[in-house]
């Protein structure tokens, strides 16, 4: 870790991180007998935004849901190959899935605030982690809501129900809730697909801010979104990783014909 | 609808069928409403002499002495409330536990379906059968339990009062236990529905923040379903209050108020079932008055339960 963390990845303003922060090696994944992912190998860099794109059913969400082992809620799944976070296999027997999900947070397609107050939503992860000191919780609420660009709108109504927020605010609350755990990685599963254009812009701006601190992996159907907010893009098709490169390169000069066909809208 | 237009004439000809159907439906629904109205009218007119004679004192007086034409239903109101409340105390934890179990995947689906079916079949057993089962099974057991409780809790504050001798088999506790079993299906079914109506996205959200299954159930899923569980409880309470046959067979039908759960008690429904056959004169009027009070209470409780249930459904629709 010490060897790579100091190395500059490129000249962008983002603080440099290690390029193999999260690694996927020869990863196959099955729902029952149906294979959903084929031999995926990729290195996801630290404190960058990596976009996963591809047509519906290409496996990008399946891969995303392996990073925090959410797929384990489904019966009859299995995998081969490995996924490592900071060199440690996330499937290792010594890794507790609870702890993994704390360090790999997730934001869902449809915002899912709990029917509790805004405050209680943000501190949920901390509370179940055993934190009950009010000063710590208060601090986490302000930090997380500021981090999710929701503080100014929510600070006077922290103890009102989260269900009274607008759709875009709810999604930012879910982001605040996820970063309250101080995760290393933030997974986003089409976080803007249920939002209007203005709320989408806000979340995209937020993603720019968040990558200062978190490694972000975002699944999106929106190609403009991928170009706007990601540093690297991975194109998936029929469960295979077709191409993975700098976003600029994928969209301007893709190597694979399938990638070019998809980003120019010829299928998908 | 103009006569010149051939199309509308054709429509006019075939309207007889729909019109007749419409009328029949209208009459049927009006009859249902009218029946409720007539029942209440009949009860009120039957109760009228007693209402004039006793007034509100009927509700607060504790003496029920037919041959002196002295009627008051206070002990029966308390008995109705107490037996239903104790039944809820037993049935709520059990029903909620079953509902959670049935709405989660702890057990394979076929097993859950069997459990669900069996619990819902409890609702299909006739009340009188519960009464018989109570007489032959629960009462003998309660005599043993009562004797044990009296000797064990002797000298313990509060418990000593709740389990005071003599320990009859026919008692408030016996009736409440059987009532609890009778309202279990209502409680379980409605609670289970509101638990399964909690959107899966909330469950995923809790897991994604590092919650264990129990933390997700107790911290997110159950609170989200809570209004539905409250509605289930209120509707079950309504059922328990109106329940007649089994209670009349088991509670002992006494108008004496007692703090002891082992003593006989009485409920409004039990009072009506026991005394109507031999009543005459003012006693009939008084029973009608008691019936009116029972109808008002159960109607109110049921309306409250329905209102909470409706509110819940709107709330969950908002989350989705």
Interface residues (C-beta under 8 A of the other chain):
Chain A: X68 X70 X73 X75 X98 X99 X101 X102 X105 X106 X108 X110 X112 X113 X114 X115 X116 X124 X125 X127 X128 X129 X163 X174 X177 X178 X181
Chain B: X105 X199 X201 X202 X204 X205 X206 X207 X208 X209 X210 X211 X212 X215 X219 X220 X223 X224 X315 X318 X319
